[in-house]
Amino acid sequence: MLRQGISVGVITFVSRITGFFRAFLIAYYFGSSGTTDAYFSAFKISNFFRQLLGEGALGNSFIPLYNKIEETEGENRGKEFIFSVLNLLFIFSSVVTILMIIFSDQIINLIVSGFPEDTKELASHLLKIMSFYFVFISLSGMIGAMLNNFRHFLVPAATSIFFNLAIIASAILCGQKYGIDALAWGVVVGGVLQFLVVLPTFFKIVKTYSLKINWKDPYIKKLILMTLPMLGGIMARQLNTVVDQWFASNLETGAVTALENATRLYLLPVGVFGVSLSTVIYPSLAQAVAKHKNDIAEKYIVKGLNILLFLVIPSILILTIYSEDVVRLTLSYGKFGEEAVKVTANALLYYSIGLYFYTGIFLMTRAFYSMQNSAYPVVASIVSIIINIVLNFVFIKPFGYKGLALSTSIAAGVNFLMLLFEYRRKYICFNLKKTLIFLLKSIVFSAIAFLASYKINLSLVKITVFGLVYLLFWARGLYKNKMEVF
């Protein structure tokens, strides 16, 4: 399990690196301006629905239902269910795409009402183009969730690499001639590539396909009923980013872009650590719970929390204390000047405060799903979004865009703690003593790594020394006990 997690983490890391290069090229060619604000806003809207489906609520609901069908009714019945789900998803995503194209002006006016008129017109134009992305990425995400269920983790994890490469190519080859439109079409091409990449492995497993939909399938209804609570929770989390965007659109030009760039940076450890680990643990955790082996389930959860501490605590220190170094190293090229570095670094600092909470939410949410409880994560998400909105109102005047990032971190902390303590109260009251010891050790070792590196001037060398010193303190335990150290 952990070896698979490391493999998925490596693929995810490569994906994030190509994502950074994508962000670098956008910053290099277009800087931080109203044009990039329009692009990022339109993309976030078209991407919003993708994160609700496929790899999100629908994918998590599909896994336990498919396994039950296959076990009780056979493999052919399971394939029939797969085909019905994909065909219904194609119809739904096509309808949503058409609606986004027709009502793009109204959607933009609702989401980013604070933009100047010319920026809103550009955002609406870009949304019309990028709407087509939704069809391909929905199918790709759903097929990816199916492949995860069959223990094929690497192909779904690699799809984002092809998406990033498509936008990179569009920026380099077409950016100067076609401007920001090139990036919008790059998004569409990237979605097509993500869809095509998962097809060979998918057909290798199912070996056939049918366009029929079994409208009388009772499991379709169960899928929808299971998905709705998860959908609410994921929607609440995504609304956090949309709310930040709405507030940021009323601030100075470039605020949306600063938050977007900072988000991309702090999402590197979230994706590499949090998403990868929870993706691999989820099937095994669900299986342990189904067999009533709570001791094994507890072991998976505690080990997951400890691994996240080991990885995330030093990441927090790097992304907060060395935030300017990180931004300068990754984005400060071309039209991305020193002022943009400072603005983005400030946003990154406040976002990164909640880094462990972001990663922990992925793990604890799936712990609830393994118990077939998709309702309580929704409650936690709704509470967190209410807190986020309230704090946005409180912090935006004294702190500006920095307050928006801080609000998101605090809201994530509330979300994680609600999940953690409710799971321990209702299901498995696992011991947190080892986790607290891991937290203390990670903080101490990270502090020593900071003292060993903070006087170094070169950003890359500084961060490298920090990492090496931190790992040095863990080296003996990892060598002697390997993964059992967690």
N, C-alpha and C positions, 0 to 999 in steps of 0.2 A: 504493500500500500504506500509506504513512505517513499520507496524507490520510484513508484509511478508518480507520486506527488512531485518529486524532484525533477523527473523528466518533463512533466507538464509545466513546472515552474521555469525550466530552462527555455522551453518553447515560448512560453508567455513572456519571458524576459527578452527574447529575440524580437517578439512582436512589439513589446514596449519600446525597444531600441529603435526599430524601424518607425514606430510612432513618434519618437522624439525627433528622428531625422525628418519626418514629415512636418512636424511642428517647426523645426529649424528652417526648412525650406519656405514654409508659409511666412515665417517671420522675416526671412532673408529677402524674399521677393515682394512682400506686401506690408511688412512692418506691423505696427499696432495702430489701427485707424478705424474710421467708420466703415470702410470696405470690409475689413476683417470682422468687425462687429456683426455686420450683416451676414457674412458667410457662417460664422460660428452659431449665430442665432438660428438661421435656417436649418443648419445641419442638426443642431440639438433638437429641433422640433421633429424633423424627419426620423431622427434616431430614437426619439422618445418611445414611439410605439414598438420599435424593435426590442427595446429592453423590457417591454411588458410581455412579449411573446417569445416563442422559440426557446432561447436559452434562459428565459425567466420563468414566469408562472406556469405557462403551458408545459414547458419541458420538465419542470419539477413534479407536476401533477401526472404526467405521462408515465414516469418510471414505475411507481408502485402499481398502477393499473395494468400496464402491459405485463408485468411479471405475474400478476394474479391471473390474467387471461391465459397466458402461456402455460401456467402450471395447472390450471383447472380445465381448460378447453383445447389446449394444443397449440402447436406452432403456427399452423395455417390460420387459425382464428386470430392469433396475435398479429399476423401480417395484415389481415383484413382490417384490423383496428388501426394499424400504422397508416395504411393507404387512406382510410376515411379521414383521419386526423389531418394528414398532409393536404388532401383535396379541399377540405373545409377551410384550412388555413390559407390556401391559395385564393379561394373565393373572397374570404374576409379581407385579406391584405390588398387585393385588387380594388375592392370597394373603397377602402380607406385611402388608397393612393389617389383614386379619382376624386374623392371628396377633398383631399389636401390640395389638389390642383385647382379645383373649382373655387374653394374658399381660402386660398392662400392669403389674399389681402386681409380678410377678416381675422385669420389666425395670427398673422404678424401684428396687426393692430391690438389684438388682445394680449399677446405674450410680451411684446416689447413696445409698449405704447409710448415710452419716453424717447424713442429714437427720433431724430429729425426725419422729415418726410422723404427726402431722397434716400436715406438709409433704409427706411421701411420699404420703399419701392424696390430697392435692390434686393432686400431680404426676401420679399415676396416672389420676385423673379427667380431667385436661387432656389427657393422652396419648391417652386413648380418643377424645376429640373430634378432636384434631389428626391422628390416624392417617389420616383420609380425605384429608388434604392430599397424602399420598404418591402416590396414584394419579394425580392431576391434574398434579402437578409433575414426575413421572417422564415422562409423555407430553409435557408442555410442553418439558422439557429435551432430550428426544430429538429432537423436531421442530425445536427451536432449533439443535441440532447439524447437522441435515440442511440447514436454511436457511443456516447458515454455509458449508457445503460448496458451496452454490449462490451464494455471495458476497452473500447477503442478511444482513448483519451487524446492522443497526440494530434490526429487529423483535425478535430474540432478546434483544438488550441492553436493550430497553425493558420487557421483561416484569416485571422486579422493581419498576418504578415502580408498576404496577397492584397488585402484592402489597402494597407499602407503603401505598398509598392505601386499600386495604381494611381494613388494621389501624388506620390513622389514623381512618377513618370509624367503625369499631367502638368505638374508645376514646372518641371525642367523643360519639357518639350513644347508645351503650349501656353505656359503662364505669361510670357512676355507678349505673345500675339493676341491671346483671347482674354487675358486678365483673369479676374476672379471666376468667370464662367468655366474656365478650364478645371478649377478645383471642384466645382459642382458636378461636372461630367465625370471627373475622376472618381467621385464618390459612387456614382451609378455603376461605372465600370468595375470598381472595387467590390460592389455588392454582387455583380454577376460572377466575378472570379470566386468569391467566397462560396457561392452556390455550386459552381462547377467543381470546386476542389473536394467537397464532401460526397459527391455523387458516386465516384468509383468504389469507395469503401462501403457506401450504403448499399449499392446494387450487388456487391460481393456478398453481403450478408443476406439480403432479402431475395436476390436472384430473379426477381420479376417485379411487375408493377401493375396496378389496376386503377383506372380512373373512377371506379364506382364508389359511391358513398352509401354505407349502410345506415340509413336514417333511423332505423328501428333499434340500433345498437344501444343497449342500456348503459354501456360504458362511456358512450359519447356524452350522455347526460351527466354521468358521474364525473367525467373529466371537466366539464363546464362548472359543476358545483364545487369541485376541489380547486379549480383555477380561480374562481371569483375572489375568495379571501386572499390568496397569494397575489392576485392581480391588484387588489386594493393596497396591499403592503408595498409591492414594487412601485405602484403608481405614486404612493406617498413619498417613497425615497426619491423618485425621479422629480416629483414636484418640488422637492427641496432645491434642486438645481435650477428649475424653472423660476421659482420664487426669487432666488438670488439674482437670476438674470433680469427679472423684471425690475428689481430694486437697482441693479447696476446700470440698467439702461437710462436711469434718471440721474446718474452721476456723470463725471467728466468723460469725454471721448477716450476710448481705450480701456475703460474699466472692465467691460465684458471680456475683451481679449486678455487682459491681465488675469482675470479669474479663470478663463479657459486654459491659458498656459500653465498657471499654477496647479490647476486641477490635473492636467496631464502629467505633471511631475509627481504629485503625491499619489496618483493612481498607479505609478510603477510598482511600488511595494504592495499596494492593495491587490493588484492583479497577479503579480508574481507569487505573493505569499498567501493572501486571503482567499482569492478566487480559486487558485490552483489547489490549495490544500483542501478546501471544502468540497471541491468537485470530486476529488479522489476519495475522500473520507465518506461522503454521503451514501454511496451504494453499500459500502461495508457496514456503516452505522445502521442503516435501515434494515439490513439483513440480521444484524445482532439483536436489534430490538424485536424484529419479527419472531426470532427464536427465543425471546425472553431471556437473553443472556446480557443482563444489565451490567454485569461486571466488565464484560468486553466493551459494551457501549461506553461505560464510564472511562475506560482506558483510552478509547479513541478521542473522546472529548477533552480530557485532561491533557493528553499528549498534544492534541491540536492547539490548545490554548498556550501550552508551554513553548511549542515550536514557534508560534506567532510572537511570543514575548522575545525569544532569542533573536528573531529576525527583525522585528519591528521597532523595538526600543532604540537600537543604534540608528535605525533609519530616521526616527523622530529627531534625534539630536542632530544628525546631518542636515535634514531638511529644515530645521528651525535655526540652529546656531550658524550653520554654514549655508543659509538659504541664498545669499547673494552669490556665493561661490558656485552653487549648483546651477542657478539661473545663468550666470555668466558663462559657465562651461558649456551649457547645453543650448542656449538661445541667443547669446550676445554676438550676433554676426549680421552683416549687411545693414539693413535699415533698423535693426533692433538695437537702439541706443542705450546709453547708461541710465537715462531716466526710466525707460521701459524695464531695465534690469531691476531697479529699486522698487518700482511699483509691483512687478511680478513677484519679487522676493518677499515683499511684505505680505502679499496674499498667500504665498506658499507657507510662510511661517505660521500663520494662523490656521490654515487648513490642516497642517501637519500635526498640530496639537492633538487632533482626534484620530490620528492614524491607526492606533491599536483598536480603537472602537470600530472604525470602518471595517477592518479585517475580521475582527471578532464577530461582527454582526452576520457575516456570511456563514461562519461556522455554527453559531448558535441558532440561526434561522433554520438551517438544515437539520439541526438536532430536533427542533420542534416538528419539522416535516416528517422525520423518521418516526415520530410518535403519532403521525396522521393528524397533527394539530396545525392547521394553516391559519387559524383565526387569531391566536394571540400575537404572532408577529405583526399582524395588521394593526392590532391595538397599539403595540409599541411604536410602529411606524407613524401612525396618526398622531400619537402624543408627541413624537419627535418633530413632526412637521409643524404642529401648532406652536411648539416651543421655538422652532426656527423662525417662524413668521413673527412671533412676538419679539424675539431678540433682534431680528432685523430692524424692526421699528425702533427698538431701544438703542441699538449700536450704530445705525447708519449715520446719524447726525454727528456724534463725537468721533467716530472712527472711519466713516466712509466705507469704501469697498473692503477694508480690513475687517470691519465689523460684520460684514456678510460672511466672510470666511470663518470668523470666530463663532458666529451663530451656528454654522453648519457643524463645527467640531463639537460644540456643547450639546447640540441636538443628537448627534451620533452617540455621544457618551450616555445620554439618558436612554436611548434606544437599546444599546448593548447591555447596560446594567439591568434594565427591565427584563430582557430576555434571559440573562444569566441567572438572576435570582428567582424568577418565576419557574424556570426549568428545574432548578434545584429544589424548589418548594413542592412542585407538582409531580415530578417524575423521578429523577435520580439526584439525590443530595450528595454529589461528589465532593470530596475533600479539596479545599482550595489551598491547603498548607503548602504543598509542593509548588503550586502556581505562584503564591506570594514569595516564596524563596527564589523562584526563577526571576520574578520581577525585580527583587532587590539586587540579585547578582547581575542582571542585565543592566540595571541603572549604574551600579558601581563600576562595572567593566567599561561601560560607555563613557562614564565620566573620566576614567583614567585615559581612555583613548583620545578624548577631547584634549586633555592636558598635554598629551604627547604630540598633538598635531596642530594646535591652534596658532602657533607662531610661524608656521610655514606659509609662505606667500603664494606659491603656485597652487591653484585650486585643485587640479587633478592629483598632485602629490599629497596635498593636505588630506583629501578624502581617502586616498589610497592608504596612507599611513594610519588614519583613523581605523579603517577596516581591518588592517593587518594586526594592529595592536589589540583590537577587540577580539578577534579570532584567536590570538595567541593565548588569551586567558581561558578560552574554552577548549583549546587544542588537546590537552591531556585527557580531559573527560570524554571528548568525542572519539579520540583514538582508542581509549581503553574500553569504553562502554558502547560506542557507536550511538545508534538512535535510542538506546535504552537510557541515555542520560536525560532524556525528556520524560 
